[in-house]
Amino acid sequence: MTRSAPGLTWLNSSEEEDARAALHRVCAARAWSTALLGARPFPGLPQLLDASDTAVAALTAGDVDEALAGHPRIGRPEPSDAVSSREQRGMADASERLRAEMLELNLAYQEKFGHTFLVCATGLTGEQLRDAARHRLDNPPEHEREVVRAELGKINRLRLTRLAEEGVSA
């Protein structure tokens, strides 16, 4: 039998309000957190991640917009947002030129698609993030919505893994 991670044990046994708050820090879409809360308890991390994938796939366009509202622009995390700062570490040492270019790309993306550029930034350099934004600006809107959903799923998986392994302070 596999020993459960402390955060997963907490998620399975916590009061709904506390678990909802922790899940909201993972993903701002209420439909996603409601689906995960309804699937508790999770025997292990694989089942938690599967439930997340299923919930992301079921999100409506409005739910995805709600999730996007919880993400800062690449290169512009709030100083108090340790999670996004950690995920966007690749921009931390970016030159002023690259930061300015990323800001322009963020604005062009938002103008074209009507929402923040979302990418799973963990492990990517500033240049890779810039290149992803440049490339995705060429996507038709309907294709980009599916790319955004896939990126949201990746981000949620990383954040849930951290939550399950380290607990609510992660």
PyMOL commands that set and color helices and strands:
alter all, ss='L'
color gray80, all
select helices_A, chain A and resi 6-13+16-26+30-39+45-58+61-68+82-87+89-91+96-113+126-136+141-166
alter helices_A, ss='H'
color red, helices_A
deselect
rebuild
show_as cartoon
